[in-house]
Amino acid sequence: MDLSIRTLILGSVQLPAFHPRAAEGSCVIQGFVVTHPDGAVVVDTGVATDHDLLNEMYRPTATPLVDALNSVGVDERDVVAIVNTHLHFDHCGQNRMLPSVPVYVQAAELEAARLPMFTIPEWAEIADERRRVIDGDAEIAPGVSVVATPGHTPGHQSVVVRNDDRVEVIVGQCCYTCGEFTDGTVLPEDMHDTSLLARGMASLDRLRRLNPAAAYFSHDTTVFIA
């Protein structure tokens, strides 16, 4: 199969003082789309700008998901699945822009999304008819799988794309930067809480052991190339 991963630049946020990476000032928000003979698979949908408190705290900019897809040559009507790496507001904010498309999410993430201050609940809410709940690893389409990578959140998942003998990984926020992926490190402050640090390290090690030819990150525009 001829599968490819295309990056969607979906917006940015200004990082408030309480954020562990506040010194960096701002944060790019990326999603991805995997082209597939059975239809396109979108990985994360970015942020929106219709929440007053979020606007005040993070000052988001947002590219409409449909526009982002069209800009890389993908017709939104060809999308057959959305995978949310996790349900923080900057990864699920535009799920509603493709209202008939199934959304794949980990059971542990749905539970975590009910915690106070975890996300924007109305953005993370997935209608029953769209919700595809995964507990662990699963194949979404031939050559496209999700793997459970808890750490940053309890139900974080990453996406593995196998194209003949070539393996590529959409890391999501299993780690924050390409440099961390290269070094095999995660920062404790990027984990959901300290109890998940060991699992976060194991999740990253799991992805690295796939020996991917390329790896893509939610908040780092640098692509890891083996």
N, CA, C and O of each residue as an XYZ file, in Angstrom:
904
protein
N       0.829     -1.195      0.000
C       0.000      0.000      0.000
C       0.867      1.250      0.000
O       1.982      1.258      0.522
N       0.331      2.295     -0.593
C       1.024      3.581     -0.615
C       0.396      4.466      0.454
O      -0.560      5.193      0.185
N       0.941      4.401      1.674
C       0.464      5.209      2.784
C       1.437      6.357      3.011
O       2.649      6.188      2.877
N       0.909      7.513      3.352
C       1.787      8.637      3.663
C       1.205      9.432      4.814
O      -0.007      9.438      5.029
N       2.085     10.107      5.558
C       1.697     10.958      6.672
C       1.937     12.408      6.284
O       3.036     12.778      5.871
N       0.909     13.216      6.420
C       1.027     14.639      6.138
C       0.722     15.425      7.403
O      -0.193     15.088      8.156
N       1.492     16.463      7.622
C       1.343     17.273      8.826
C       0.304     18.363      8.611
O       0.276     19.020      7.571
N      -0.549     18.542      9.613
C      -1.552     19.608      9.613
C      -1.145     20.643     10.656
O      -1.080     20.326     11.844
N      -0.872     21.859     10.237
C      -0.600     22.942     11.187
C      -1.952     23.512     11.601
O      -2.629     24.174     10.815
N      -2.330     23.245     12.846
C      -3.690     23.538     13.292
C      -3.791     24.765     14.186
O      -4.893     25.167     14.560
N      -2.659     25.365     14.534
C      -2.736     26.579     15.333
C      -1.601     26.660     16.318
O      -0.562     26.019     16.161
N      -1.822     27.468     17.343
C      -0.813     27.660     18.383
C      -1.488     28.200     19.633
O      -2.628     28.663     19.593
N      -0.758     28.132     20.750
C      -1.210     28.767     21.987
C      -0.036     29.499     22.615
O       1.124     29.153     22.393
N      -0.357     30.515     23.401
C       0.626     31.165     24.261
C       0.612     30.430     25.601
O      -0.455     30.197     26.169
N       1.772     30.072     26.100
C       1.846     29.261     27.314
C       1.801     30.146     28.553
O       2.649     31.022     28.721
N       0.813     29.921     29.425
C       0.706     30.762     30.627
C       1.819     30.451     31.617
O       2.540     29.463     31.477
N       1.940     31.305     32.609
C       3.052     31.214     33.554
C       3.085     29.895     34.308
O       4.161     29.423     34.672
N       1.932     29.295     34.548
C       1.901     28.037     35.308
C       2.280     26.823     34.468
O       2.457     25.733     35.012
N       2.407     26.988     33.164
C       2.722     25.849     32.297
C       4.190     25.463     32.473
O       5.044     26.342     32.589
N       4.505     24.143     32.497
C       5.907     23.754     32.714
C       6.868     24.230     31.637
O       8.076     24.261     31.867
N       6.360     24.603     30.464
C       7.226     25.102     29.392
C       6.945     26.577     29.087
O       7.130     27.033     27.958
N       6.502     27.309     30.098
C       6.133     28.708     29.901
C       7.286     29.533     29.339
O       7.060     30.493     28.603
N       8.508     29.170     29.676
C       9.658     29.943     29.207
C       9.790     29.941     27.691
O      10.433     30.819     27.117
N       9.176     28.944     27.039
C       9.234     28.875     25.575
C       8.278     29.857     24.910
O       8.390     30.112     23.711
N       7.350     30.405     25.665
C       6.465     31.445     25.155
C       5.238     30.930     24.444
O       4.116     31.210     24.865
N       5.429     30.184     23.374
C       4.302     29.703     22.591
C       4.521     28.247     22.219
O       5.604     27.693     22.409
N       3.482     27.648     21.689
C       3.498     26.223     21.375
C       2.720     25.992     20.088
O       1.553     26.373     19.989
N       3.357     25.370     19.102
C       2.667     25.013     17.878
C       1.764     23.808     18.144
O       2.075     22.965     18.986
N       0.660     23.734     17.431
C      -0.261     22.607     17.551
C      -0.356     21.934     16.190
O      -0.785     22.540     15.208
N       0.050     20.672     16.150
C       0.020     19.918     14.907
C      -0.892     18.718     15.019
O      -0.958     18.058     16.056
N      -1.600     18.444     13.925
C      -2.269     17.178     13.741
C      -1.653     16.509     12.528
O      -0.692     17.015     11.949
N      -2.206     15.380     12.152
C      -1.649     14.633     11.033
C      -2.784     13.931     10.292
O      -3.857     13.692     10.846
N      -2.524     13.614      9.046
C      -3.472     12.825      8.280
C      -2.696     11.732      7.556
O      -1.684     11.987      6.904
N      -3.194     10.522      7.688
C      -2.612      9.368      7.011
C      -3.471      9.063      5.793
O      -4.647      8.725      5.927
N      -2.892      9.180      4.619
C      -3.628      8.817      3.413
C      -3.646      7.299      3.293
O      -2.658      6.625      3.584
N      -4.789      6.776      2.861
C      -4.994      5.323      2.862
C      -5.987      4.986      1.761
O      -6.909      5.764      1.514
N      -5.826      3.846      1.091
C      -6.784      3.473      0.038
C      -8.231      3.387      0.527
O      -9.162      3.588     -0.254
N      -8.424      3.087      1.820
C      -9.777      2.976      2.366
C     -10.328      4.306      2.866
O     -11.474      4.371      3.310
N      -9.531      5.362      2.800
C      -9.955      6.672      3.279
C      -8.931      7.241      4.239
O      -8.137      6.500      4.820
N      -8.946      8.537      4.405
C      -7.939      9.226      5.216
C      -8.230      9.060      6.708
O      -9.385      9.021      7.133
N      -7.154      8.964      7.488
C      -7.242      8.877      8.946
C      -6.604     10.131      9.530
O      -5.418     10.384      9.320
N      -7.385     10.910     10.256
C      -6.897     12.127     10.900
C      -6.445     11.795     12.315
O      -7.149     11.105     13.052
N      -5.276     12.286     12.690
C      -4.752     12.095     14.040
C      -4.687     13.456     14.718
O      -3.827     14.281     14.408
N      -5.601     13.674     15.638
C      -5.771     14.920     16.399
C      -6.351     16.037     15.527
O      -6.070     16.150     14.334
N      -7.178     16.857     16.191
C      -7.919     17.886     15.454
C      -7.630     19.300     15.937
O      -8.240     20.254     15.453
N      -6.702     19.450     16.891
C      -6.263     20.787     17.267
C      -7.171     21.493     18.243
O      -7.952     20.872     18.963
N      -7.053     22.803     18.249
C      -7.722     23.667     19.201
C      -8.799     24.468     18.486
O      -8.813     24.558     17.258
N      -9.697     25.048     19.268
C     -10.695     25.980     18.732
C     -10.593     27.287     19.516
O      -9.776     27.413     20.427
N     -11.418     28.242     19.157
C     -11.326     29.573     19.775
C     -12.681     30.050     20.302
O     -12.930     31.254     20.371
N     -13.551     29.119     20.672
C     -14.887     29.496     21.125
C     -15.105     29.206     22.605
O     -16.218     28.893     23.026
N     -14.035     29.311     23.393
C     -14.152     29.106     24.833
C     -13.484     30.295     25.516
O     -12.272     30.480     25.408
N     -14.275     31.096     26.214
C     -13.788     32.381     26.724
C     -12.617     32.231     27.691
O     -11.630     32.959     27.578
N     -12.710     31.301     28.636
C     -11.639     31.153     29.619
C     -10.353     30.681     28.959
O      -9.268     31.167     29.279
N     -10.476     29.741     28.042
C      -9.300     29.269     27.311
C      -8.668     30.415     26.516
O      -7.448     30.578     26.502
N      -9.513     31.195     25.861
C      -9.000     32.330     25.086
C      -8.212     33.291     25.963
O      -7.180     33.820     25.549
N      -8.707     33.514     27.183
C      -8.030     34.424     28.097
C      -6.698     33.846     28.577
O      -5.710     34.572     28.691
N      -6.670     32.545     28.857
C      -5.484     31.930     29.450
C      -4.415     31.590     28.414
O      -3.222     31.738     28.680
N      -4.844     31.128     27.222
C      -3.892     30.585     26.254
C      -3.814     31.369     24.948
O      -2.909     31.135     24.146
N      -4.734     32.281     24.723
C      -4.745     33.083     23.495
C      -4.500     32.227     22.240
O      -3.541     32.467     21.506
N      -5.345     31.252     22.002
C      -5.095     30.338     20.883
C      -5.331     30.986     19.526
O      -6.161     31.884     19.382
N      -4.595     30.521     18.553
C      -4.936     30.732     17.151
C      -5.287     29.368     16.593
O      -4.721     28.359     17.011
N      -6.212     29.331     15.656
C      -6.657     28.040     15.143
C      -6.873     28.107     13.639
O      -7.478     29.049     13.126
N      -6.375     27.103     12.946
C      -6.696     26.902     11.537
C      -7.848     25.918     11.456
O      -7.751     24.832     12.028
N      -8.935     26.250     10.770
C     -10.034     25.301     10.653
C      -9.542     23.966     10.098
O      -8.763     23.923      9.146
N     -10.006     22.890     10.704
C      -9.542     21.556     10.325
C      -9.753     21.279      8.849
O      -8.873     20.729      8.188
N     -10.901     21.652      8.331
C     -11.184     21.398      6.910
C     -10.185     22.144      6.034
O      -9.689     21.597      5.049
N      -9.891     23.390      6.390
C      -8.908     24.157      5.612
C      -7.535     23.495      5.668
O      -6.831     23.426      4.661
N      -7.158     23.007      6.850
C      -5.856     22.360      6.992
C      -5.783     21.100      6.135
O      -4.762     20.840      5.498
N      -6.852     20.326      6.118
C      -6.880     19.131      5.280
C      -6.780     19.495      3.803
O      -5.998     18.903      3.059
N      -7.568     20.463      3.393
C      -7.557     20.867      1.982
C      -6.193     21.386      1.564
O      -5.787     21.211      0.415
N      -5.479     22.026      2.488
C      -4.175     22.603      2.154
C      -3.129     21.544      1.839
O      -2.136     21.832      1.172
N      -3.347     20.304      2.320
C      -2.410     19.224      1.991
C      -3.026     18.249      0.987
O      -2.551     17.125      0.824
N      -4.093     18.699      0.316
C      -4.663     17.915     -0.769
C      -5.622     16.826     -0.352
O      -5.873     15.897     -1.120
N      -6.170     16.921      0.860
C      -7.115     15.914      1.347
C      -8.504     16.528      1.419
O      -8.702     17.576      2.033
N      -9.460     15.864      0.785
C     -10.865     16.272      0.847
C     -11.451     15.751      2.151
O     -11.362     14.560      2.446
N     -12.043     16.634      2.921
C     -12.602     16.228      4.213
C     -13.645     15.120      4.076
O     -13.872     14.368      5.024
N     -14.273     15.013      2.924
C     -15.270     13.957      2.720
C     -14.637     12.585      2.594
O     -15.333     11.570      2.642
N     -13.319     12.546      2.432
C     -12.609     11.273      2.328
C     -12.107     10.761      3.669
O     -11.526      9.678      3.731
N     -12.318     11.515      4.744
C     -11.858     11.099      6.067
C     -12.798     10.029      6.619
O     -14.012     10.225      6.669
N     -12.226      8.898      7.033
C     -13.026      7.784      7.544
C     -12.812      7.545      9.029
O     -13.557      6.773      9.633
N     -11.811      8.186      9.639
C     -11.553      7.974     11.064
C     -10.767      9.148     11.631
O      -9.943      9.758     10.949
N     -11.044      9.449     12.896
C     -10.240     10.369     13.694
C      -9.654      9.570     14.846
O     -10.363      8.814     15.509
N      -8.367      9.738     15.081
C      -7.718      9.188     16.272
C      -7.302     10.357     17.148
O      -6.552     11.228     16.707
N      -7.779     10.385     18.372
C      -7.291     11.370     19.340
C      -6.171     10.730     20.148
O      -6.401      9.764     20.875
N      -4.944     11.273     20.022
C      -3.866     10.734     20.846
C      -4.224     10.859     22.318
O      -3.892      9.987     23.121
N      -4.902     11.946     22.671
C      -5.452     12.127     24.002
C      -6.474     13.249     23.932
O      -6.675     13.846     22.874
N      -7.116     13.537     25.050
C      -8.270     14.430     25.026
C      -7.990     15.780     25.688
O      -8.926     16.448     26.126
N      -6.745     16.190     25.769
C      -6.483     17.581     26.137
C      -7.078     18.504     25.072
O      -7.259     18.108     23.921
N      -7.376     19.733     25.476
C      -8.158     20.630     24.625
C      -7.508     20.906     23.275
O      -8.207     21.174     22.298
N      -6.180     20.846     23.208
C      -5.489     21.188     21.969
C      -5.330     19.995     21.022
O      -4.643     20.091     20.004
N      -5.960     18.888     21.361
C      -5.888     17.693     20.522
C      -7.267     17.225     20.055
O      -7.369     16.432     19.120
N      -8.318     17.711     20.699
C      -9.678     17.268     20.340
C     -10.606     18.428     20.038
O     -11.808     18.221     19.865
N     -10.082     19.643     19.969
C     -10.932     20.830     19.901
C     -11.789     20.950     18.670
O     -12.812     21.635     18.694
N     -11.390     20.288     17.568
C     -12.182     20.376     16.344
C     -12.744     19.019     15.899
O     -13.056     18.840     14.721
N     -12.875     18.076     16.815
C     -13.542     16.815     16.471
C     -14.912     17.071     15.847
O     -15.341     16.354     14.943
N     -15.576     18.082     16.333
C     -16.946     18.374     15.886
C     -17.014     18.884     14.450
O     -18.100     18.946     13.874
N     -15.874     19.249     13.861
C     -15.875     19.743     12.488
C     -16.119     18.629     11.464
O     -16.451     18.901     10.310
N     -15.953     17.383     11.893
C     -16.265     16.230     11.033
C     -17.265     15.363     11.796
O     -16.913     14.293     12.291
N     -18.510     15.828     11.889
C     -19.455     15.269     12.862
C     -19.905     13.842     12.608
O     -20.459     13.210     13.508
N     -19.686     13.316     11.414
C     -20.114     11.940     11.140
C     -18.966     10.936     11.163
O     -19.182      9.750     10.913
N     -17.757     11.390     11.457
C     -16.585     10.521     11.387
C     -16.351      9.849     12.738
O     -16.357     10.531     13.762
N     -16.144      8.524     12.770
C     -15.845      7.830     14.028
C     -14.561      8.347     14.670
O     -13.613      8.732     13.986
N     -14.557      8.345     16.011
C     -13.407      8.827     16.777
C     -12.887      7.688     17.650
O     -13.633      7.111     18.441
N     -11.608      7.373     17.500
C     -10.969      6.295     18.249
C     -10.222      6.868     19.438
O      -9.407      7.779     19.292
N     -10.507      6.322     20.628
C      -9.938      6.851     21.858
C      -9.794      5.702     22.854
O     -10.563      4.741     22.825
N      -8.804      5.812     23.728
C      -8.593      4.796     24.749
C      -9.631      4.923     25.867
O     -10.043      6.026     26.228
N     -10.041      3.775     26.406
C     -10.989      3.765     27.522
C     -10.440      4.556     28.706
O     -11.180      5.294     29.357
N      -9.149      4.403     28.986
C      -8.549      5.120     30.105
C      -8.586      6.625     29.902
O      -8.658      7.384     30.868
N      -8.536      7.059     28.641
C      -8.565      8.490     28.361
C      -9.966      9.062     28.562
O     -10.115     10.183     29.050
N     -10.975      8.310     28.194
C     -12.343      8.754     28.435
C     -12.589      8.945     29.926
O     -13.255      9.893     30.341
N     -12.050      8.044     30.716
C     -12.196      8.168     32.163
C     -11.435      9.383     32.684
O     -11.942     10.127     33.524
N     -10.221      9.580     32.185
C      -9.413     10.720     32.641
C     -10.061     12.044     32.273
O      -9.954     13.019     33.016
N     -10.737     12.081     31.122
C     -11.342     13.327     30.654
C     -12.462     13.811     31.568
O     -12.916     14.948     31.440
N     -12.908     12.965     32.481
C     -13.935     13.367     33.436
C     -13.337     14.065     34.660
O     -14.067     14.609     35.488
N     -11.997     14.046     34.770
C     -11.352     14.681     35.918
C     -11.455     16.203     35.827
O     -11.449     16.750     34.724
N     -11.549     16.891     36.956
C     -11.581     18.363     36.928
C     -10.314     18.932     36.294
O      -9.208     18.461     36.561
N     -10.484     19.935     35.466
C      -9.377     20.681     34.863
C      -8.551     19.849     33.876
O      -7.463     20.272     33.483
N      -9.037     18.701     33.478
C      -8.277     17.878     32.535
C      -8.382     18.424     31.113
O      -7.404     18.418     30.366
N      -9.559     18.892     30.747
C      -9.807     19.315     29.374
C     -11.016     20.237     29.363
O     -11.528     20.619     30.416
N     -11.460     20.585     28.184
C     -12.740     21.275     28.023
C     -13.780     20.192     27.721
O     -13.775     19.629     26.626
N     -14.657     19.895     28.656
C     -15.512     18.707     28.525
C     -16.335     18.669     27.249
O     -16.496     17.605     26.651
N     -16.858     19.812     26.823
C     -17.707     19.786     25.635
C     -16.907     19.501     24.370
O     -17.464     18.994     23.397
N     -15.622     19.813     24.361
C     -14.788     19.472     23.214
C     -14.400     17.995     23.232
O     -14.283     17.358     22.185
N     -14.205     17.464     24.431
C     -13.785     16.067     24.570
C     -14.939     15.090     24.465
O     -14.718     13.894     24.275
N     -16.155     15.573     24.583
C     -17.326     14.692     24.511
C     -17.439     14.091     23.108
O     -17.348     14.801     22.106
N     -17.640     12.772     23.055
C     -17.785     12.063     21.778
C     -19.136     11.352     21.795
O     -19.399     10.532     22.674
N     -19.977     11.662     20.840
C     -21.306     11.062     20.787
C     -21.204      9.545     20.677
O     -20.256      9.009     20.103
N     -22.199      8.868     21.239
C     -22.174      7.408     21.285
C     -21.962      6.786     19.917
O     -21.201      5.829     19.774
N     -22.637      7.332     18.910
C     -22.572      6.722     17.582
C     -21.214      6.922     16.910
O     -20.890      6.234     15.942
N     -20.427      7.859     17.422
C     -19.100      8.108     16.853
C     -17.993      7.431     17.642
O     -16.909      7.194     17.109
N     -18.248      7.118     18.900
C     -17.195      6.679     19.811
C     -16.758      5.251     19.508
O     -17.570      4.327     19.453
N     -15.442      5.099     19.311
C     -14.837      3.780     19.126
C     -13.804      3.635     20.241
O     -12.723      4.219     20.173
N     -14.139      2.860     21.258
C     -13.332      2.766     22.463
C     -12.336      1.625     22.335
O     -12.703      0.500     21.997
N     -11.070      1.925     22.611
C      -9.979      0.963     22.519
C      -9.406      0.765     23.914
O      -9.310      1.711     24.696
N      -9.030     -0.461     24.219
C      -8.361     -0.748     25.482
C      -7.038     -1.435     25.160
O      -6.944     -2.662     25.157
N      -6.024     -0.628     24.890
C      -4.739     -1.183     24.488
C      -4.421     -0.858     23.043
O      -4.570      0.286     22.614
N      -3.981     -1.859     22.286
C      -3.582     -1.679     20.892
C      -4.691     -2.147     19.966
O      -5.468     -3.035     20.318
N      -4.768     -1.551     18.782
C      -5.782     -1.951     17.814
C      -5.386     -1.492     16.419
O      -4.698     -0.484     16.262
N      -5.816     -2.224     15.422
C      -5.637     -1.812     14.033
C      -6.840     -0.991     13.609
O      -7.982     -1.427     13.756
N      -6.586      0.194     13.086
C      -7.646      1.075     12.604
C      -7.983      0.765     11.152
O      -9.149      0.761     10.757
N      -6.965      0.511     10.381
C      -7.088      0.147      8.967
C      -5.832     -0.646      8.619
O      -4.833     -0.537      9.329
N      -5.853     -1.433      7.558
C      -4.646     -2.174      7.209
C      -3.427     -1.255      7.124
O      -3.409     -0.295      6.353
N      -2.413     -1.567      7.928
C      -1.199     -0.766      7.950
C      -1.223      0.387      8.925
O      -0.195      1.036      9.118
N      -2.358      0.669      9.550
C      -2.475      1.791     10.494
C      -2.997      1.268     11.826
O      -4.118      0.765     11.906
N      -2.177      1.388     12.872
C      -2.544      0.881     14.188
C      -2.344      1.954     15.252
O      -1.527      2.861     15.094
N      -3.100      1.836     16.332
C      -2.837      2.634     17.517
C      -2.181      1.728     18.549
O      -2.500      0.544     18.657
N      -1.252      2.317     19.309
C      -0.610      1.608     20.403
C      -0.740      2.459     21.654
O      -0.569      3.677     21.610
N      -1.039      1.818     22.757
C      -1.214      2.531     24.016
C       0.142      3.026     24.511
O       1.085      2.248     24.647
N       0.228      4.321     24.776
C       1.476      4.932     25.258
C       1.178      5.862     26.434
O       1.396      7.069     26.330
N       0.687      5.326     27.539
C       0.335      6.177     28.681
C       1.555      6.856     29.272
O       2.682      6.370     29.170
N       1.293      7.986     29.887
C       2.351      8.775     30.514
C       1.942     10.228     30.568
O       1.635     10.758     31.636
N       1.939     10.879     29.403
C       1.481     12.268     29.362
C       0.051     12.365     29.862
O      -0.298     13.304     30.577
N      -0.768     11.409     29.492
C      -2.095     11.230     30.077
C      -2.288      9.735     30.328
O      -1.558      8.918     29.767
N      -3.263      9.365     31.166
C      -3.467      7.945     31.453
C      -3.818      7.111     30.231
O      -3.503      5.922     30.177
N      -4.474      7.731     29.243
C      -4.891      6.976     28.067
C      -4.286      7.479     26.781
O      -4.905      7.378     25.722
N      -3.077      8.024     26.855
C      -2.428      8.488     25.629
C      -2.198      7.313     24.688
O      -1.896      6.204     25.128
N      -2.345      7.566     23.386
C      -2.045      6.557     22.378
C      -1.290      7.207     21.228
O      -1.470      8.391     20.940
N      -0.447      6.424     20.580
C       0.310      6.859     19.416
C      -0.135      6.033     18.224
O      -0.851      5.043     18.380
N       0.288      6.439     17.029
C      -0.148      5.786     15.796
C       1.067      5.255     15.051
O       2.053      5.965     14.857
N       0.982      4.003     14.641
C       2.052      3.355     13.889
C       1.559      3.077     12.481
O       0.504      2.474     12.288
N       2.335      3.524     11.498
C       1.986      3.339     10.092
C       3.039      2.436      9.457
O       4.225      2.765      9.440
N       2.595      1.303      8.939
C       3.491      0.338      8.295
C       3.191      0.327      6.799
O       2.105     -0.056      6.364
N       4.170      0.752      6.042
C       4.046      0.867      4.592
C       5.098     -0.047      3.972
O       6.258      0.336      3.821
N       4.670     -1.279      3.610
C       5.615     -2.323      3.210
C       6.583     -2.549      4.376
O       6.139     -2.885      5.474
N       7.885     -2.374      4.169
C       8.850     -2.601      5.248
C       9.170     -1.334      6.038
O       9.974     -1.376      6.969
N       8.567     -0.235      5.689
C       8.861      1.038      6.338
C       7.871      1.294      7.481
O       6.659      1.164      7.308
N       8.403      1.655      8.636
C       7.581      1.975      9.803
C       7.757      3.454     10.135
O       8.879      3.949     10.240
N       6.638      4.148     10.300
C       6.651      5.529     10.758
C       5.721      5.641     11.964
O       4.761      4.882     12.095
N       6.014      6.587     12.832
C       5.270      6.722     14.080
C       4.792      8.157     14.254
O       5.570      9.100     14.110
N       3.520      8.314     14.560
C       2.996      9.590     15.049
C       3.018      9.495     16.564
O       2.163      8.859     17.181
N       4.007     10.139     17.142
C       4.279     10.024     18.571
C       3.198     10.713     19.382
O       2.890     10.291     20.497
N       2.620     11.773     18.829
C       1.706     12.595     19.612
C       2.492     13.338     20.672
O       3.455     14.041     20.367
N       2.074     13.180     21.929
C       2.781     13.838     23.029
C       3.324     12.804     24.003
O       3.494     13.086     25.190
N       3.600     11.592     23.490
C       4.308     10.603     24.311
C       5.605     11.209     24.813
O       5.995     10.990     25.959
N       6.276     11.973     23.956
C       7.319     12.900     24.391
C       7.075     14.211     23.669
O       6.329     14.261     22.690
N       7.702     15.268     24.151
C       7.358     16.598     23.652
C       8.168     16.993     22.431
O       7.653     17.660     21.534
N       9.436     16.588     22.386
C      10.310     17.060     21.322
C      10.989     15.909     20.595
O      11.063     14.784     21.089
N      11.479     16.228     19.410
C      12.271     15.282     18.648
C      13.542     14.907     19.406
O      13.969     13.753     19.389
N      14.141     15.897     20.071
C      15.344     15.621     20.836
C      15.112     14.610     21.944
O      15.958     13.750     22.188
N      13.972     14.705     22.616
C      13.643     13.741     23.663
C      13.455     12.350     23.072
O      13.856     11.355     23.676
N      12.846     12.280     21.892
C      12.688     10.983     21.240
C      14.053     10.384     20.924
O      14.292      9.201     21.165
N      14.933     11.198     20.391
C      16.277     10.734     20.050
C      17.015     10.231     21.283
O      17.699      9.208     21.234
N      16.870     10.961     22.395
C      17.591     10.618     23.619
C      16.892      9.558     24.459
O      17.491      8.991     25.373
N      15.622      9.288     24.151
C      14.868      8.318     24.948
C      14.501      8.837     26.321
O      14.530      8.092     27.300
N      14.153     10.119     26.399
C      13.836     10.725     27.692
C      12.464     11.397     27.644
O      12.013     11.857     26.595
N      11.826     11.440     28.792
C      10.634     12.271     28.986
C      10.864     13.097     30.248
O      11.604     12.689     31.143
N      10.228     14.249     30.308
C      10.366     15.102     31.478
C       9.246     14.800     32.470
O       8.093     14.657     32.063
N       9.556     14.700     33.754
C       8.508     14.416     34.743
C       7.350     15.401     34.675
O       6.195     15.017     34.860
N       7.655     16.684     34.407
C       6.587     17.687     34.389
C       5.655     17.536     33.178
O       4.581     18.137     33.148
N       6.055     16.747     32.193
C       5.181     16.496     31.048
C       4.257     15.301     31.262
O       3.395     15.024     30.428
N       4.433     14.599     32.365
C       3.574     13.459     32.671
C       2.302     13.930     33.383
O       2.272     14.996     34.000
N       1.267     13.116     33.281
C      -0.002     13.449     33.939
C       0.216     13.664     35.422
O      -0.291     14.633     35.988
N       0.949     12.792     36.049
C       1.442     12.983     37.408
C       2.654     12.079     37.588
O       2.965     11.261     36.723
N       3.330     12.236     38.713
C       4.595     11.524     38.899
C       4.426     10.015     38.911
O       5.378      9.293     38.617
N       3.238      9.518     39.244
C       3.019      8.072     39.268
C       3.094      7.460     37.878
O       3.252      6.247     37.747
N       2.981      8.286     36.832
C       3.014      7.776     35.459
C       4.369      7.957     34.787
O       4.510      7.664     33.600
N       5.370      8.435     35.529
C       6.672      8.669     34.908
C       7.280      7.373     34.372
O       7.767      7.345     33.242
N       7.258      6.314     35.155
C       7.843      5.050     34.693
C       7.104      4.517     33.475
O       7.723      3.994     32.548
N       5.789      4.649     33.476
C       5.014      4.189     32.309
C       5.298      5.066     31.101
O       5.347      4.574     29.974
N       5.485      6.360     31.328
C       5.820      7.246     30.221
C       7.159      6.895     29.598
O       7.299      6.907     28.375
N       8.141      6.585     30.425
C       9.440      6.161     29.915
C       9.308      4.855     29.133
O       9.914      4.699     28.072
N       8.512      3.914     29.661
C       8.315      2.637     28.971
C       7.586      2.829     27.648
O       7.875      2.139     26.671
N       6.647      3.760     27.613
C       5.912      4.028     26.373
C       6.850      4.549     25.294
O       6.804      4.103     24.147
N       7.706      5.502     25.673
C       8.646      6.043     24.702
C       9.619      4.964     24.231
O       9.926      4.878     23.042
N      10.099      4.148     25.157
C      11.003      3.062     24.784
C      10.326      2.117     23.806
O      10.956      1.618     22.874
N       9.049      1.875     24.021
C       8.307      0.988     23.116
C       8.299      1.538     21.690
O       8.511      0.791     20.735
N       8.058      2.828     21.544
C       8.046      3.421     20.209
C       9.435      3.401     19.583
O       9.576      3.120     18.393
N      10.447      3.695     20.369
C      11.810      3.705     19.840
C      12.238      2.313     19.374
O      12.987      2.182     18.405
N      11.765      1.282     20.062
C      12.122     -0.090     19.699
C      11.504     -0.527     18.368
O      11.897     -1.549     17.806
N      10.554      0.233     17.873
C      10.005     -0.056     16.540
C      10.987      0.322     15.439
O      10.799     -0.039     14.277
N      12.036      1.051     15.813
C      13.039      1.512     14.842
C      12.390      2.248     13.667
O      12.604      1.890     12.509
N      11.602      3.271     13.969
C      10.891      3.953     12.880
C      11.832      4.703     11.961
O      12.863      5.225     12.385
N      11.457      4.745     10.698
C      12.196      5.557      9.731
C      11.922      7.032      9.945
O      12.754      7.874      9.610
N      10.750      7.355     10.504
C      10.387      8.745     10.771
C       9.435      8.778     11.963
O       8.683      7.833     12.201
N       9.480      9.871     12.700
C       8.576     10.071     13.831
C       8.140     11.521     13.867
O       8.931     12.425     13.596
N       6.870     11.741     14.206
C       6.244     13.058     14.153
C       5.678     13.397     15.530
O       5.260     12.512     16.276
N       5.670     14.695     15.859
C       5.351     15.138     17.213
C       4.288     16.233     17.192
O       4.240     17.054     16.276
N       3.451     16.229     18.202
C       2.346     17.185     18.255
C       2.813     18.627     18.377
O       2.198     19.528     17.806
N       3.903     18.853     19.122
C       4.303     20.218     19.450
C       5.743     20.533     19.056
O       6.344     21.461     19.597
N       6.287     19.785     18.140
C       7.628     20.045     17.624
C       7.590     19.820     16.129
O       7.258     18.728     15.668
N       7.928     20.847     15.370
C       7.873     20.732     13.909
C       9.024     19.906     13.338
O       8.993     19.521     12.169
N      10.037     19.633     14.158
C      11.150     18.798     13.682
C      10.687     17.349     13.570
O      10.087     16.809     14.499
N      10.962     16.734     12.450
C      10.633     15.328     12.225
C      11.875     14.487     12.485
O      12.949     14.785     11.963
N      11.731     13.437     13.291
C      12.827     12.499     13.489
C      12.995     11.659     12.224
O      12.039     11.052     11.740
N      14.198     11.630     11.702
C      14.527     10.809     10.553
C      15.682      9.880     10.937
O      16.748     10.342     11.343
N      15.467      8.593     10.807
C      16.504      7.624     11.177
C      17.664      7.687     10.198
O      18.635      6.945     10.343
